[in-house]
Amino acid sequence: MIANDVLRGRFRKSFEKPEPVVPDAVNEYTIDLHWSHHCFRKGHRIMVQVQSTWFPLVDRNPQTFCDIYSAKESAFRKATHRVYRTQEMPSAVTFGEVRR
């Protein structure tokens, strides 16, 4: 693993004003993984994982807009994640480039 981070969807726009994620709506997420000095050589491949939990390393995500730490079992819902790759809704991973 080169980099990892946890960003709850409710904080995708602001940490000061959390917003619920609307089911079936397309949302933009910009996540800075704070990479430094890793070289991907020609022909290398990368894998990006999108998931709703990293349990037991990070607390369970109830998938509802509630206080996670006091969530009752009834607050937990199944979630479906979609990563779009169309011209109208493209997804991208962007890397900085350093040349020597």
Residue pairs with C-beta under 8 A, 6 or more apart in sequence:
2 35
2 38
3 33
3 34
3 35
4 33
5 31
5 33
5 34
6 54
6 58
7 29
7 31
8 18
8 61
9 21
9 27
9 29
10 18
10 19
10 20
10 21
10 65
11 18
12 19
12 21
12 27
12 28
12 29
13 19
18 65
20 65
21 27
21 65
26 84
26 89
40 46
40 95
46 93
48 93
50 81
50 83
51 81
52 61
52 63
52 79
52 81
53 60
53 61
59 68
59 69
60 68
60 76
61 68
61 79
62 68
62 71
62 75
62 76
62 77
63 76
63 77
63 78
63 79
64 71
64 75
64 76
64 77
66 75
83 91
84 90
84 91
85 91
